Amino acid sequence: MSGANARLERAQALLPWYVNGTLGEDDRALVKDMLNESLELRREYRRQQALAAAMRSRDADRPSPQRSLERTLARIDRPAGRVLLPALAASLVLAMAGLVLGLVLSRDAGSPAGEAAFRTLADPAQEVPPGALRVVFRAATTRGAVTDAVGRLNGRLVDGPPGAHWVLVVPGAGVTADEARTRLLAEPGVVYAEPVGNAP
């Protein structure tokens, strides 16, 4: 490689630091000399200058972290009435939702009427199989994910209401209801899993 090509390659490599003004005196002189000699390097220099200007402009448009912190602290320091009311309302809504969910889920736990209501979906006279668990899945859980979760227990889906996200599951041979419950609760789509009635 000739000396001129080596100098040009070095100048090309140093160009970003030349544009942002952080080169030492010797390197700055090399890049300046090569800019006078190379049209290609001058074009790249103009492109990098435009890029640097665009980045500075973008940074100028970006909100200051210090100003954002000051606004946040000012909102925290507001009188309690303006902040407390929305927080209190949100807390009450969450508490009510939890209460309703708890009542719905526990409404029929252990009660013969509740178990009968569950069984009426497929066959009103059907008994709950031994070892069965009631399992609630997240609304976004796919049918395939439900099938996979039950399959990992060597189990089977026995029943479940149409349009709901809960099913009755019977684990396979050698898997107790407690083991099945623990394994099901480890599945990402499961939010609730409990044995039905007196499942062993």
Rosetta blueprint (number, residue, H / E / L):
1 M L
2 S L
3 G H
4 A H
5 N H
6 A H
7 R H
8 L H
9 E H
10 R H
11 A H
12 Q H
13 A H
14 L H
15 L H
16 P H
17 W H
18 Y H
19 V H
20 N L
21 G L
22 T L
23 L L
24 G L
25 E H
26 D H
27 D H
28 R H
29 A H
30 L H
31 V H
32 K H
33 D H
34 M H
35 L H
36 N H
37 E H
38 S L
39 L H
40 E H
41 L H
42 R H
43 R H
44 E H
45 Y H
46 R H
47 R H
48 Q H
49 Q H
50 A H
51 L H
52 A H
53 A H
54 A H
55 M H
56 R H
57 S H
58 R H
59 D H
60 A H
61 D H
62 R L
63 P L
64 S L
65 P H
66 Q H
67 R H
68 S H
69 L H
70 E H
71 R H
72 T H
73 L H
74 A H
75 R H
76 I H
77 D L
78 R L
79 P L
80 A H
81 G H
82 R H
83 V H
84 L H
85 L H
86 P H
87 A H
88 L H
89 A H
90 A H
91 S H
92 L H
93 V H
94 L H
95 A H
96 M H
97 A H
98 G H
99 L H
100 V H
101 L H
102 G H
103 L H
104 V H
105 L H
106 S H
107 R L
108 D L
109 A L
110 G L
111 S L
112 P H
113 A H
114 G H
115 E H
116 A H
117 A H
118 F H
119 R H
120 T L
121 L L
122 A L
123 D L
124 P L
125 A L
126 Q L
127 E L
128 V L
129 P L
130 P L
131 G L
132 A L
133 L E
134 R E
135 V E
136 V E
137 F E
138 R L
139 A L
140 A L
141 T L
142 T L
143 R H
144 G H
145 A H
146 V H
147 T H
148 D H
149 A H
150 V H
151 G H
152 R L
153 L L
154 N L
155 G L
156 R E
157 L E
158 V E
159 D E
160 G L
161 P L
162 P L
163 G L
164 A L
165 H L
166 W E
167 V E
168 L E
169 V E
170 V E
171 P L
172 G L
173 A L
174 G L
175 V L
176 T L
177 A H
178 D H
179 E H
180 A H
181 R H
182 T H
183 R H
184 L H
185 L H
186 A L
187 E L
188 P L
189 G L
190 V E
191 V E
192 Y E
193 A E
194 E E
195 P E
196 V L
197 G L
198 N L
199 A L
200 P L
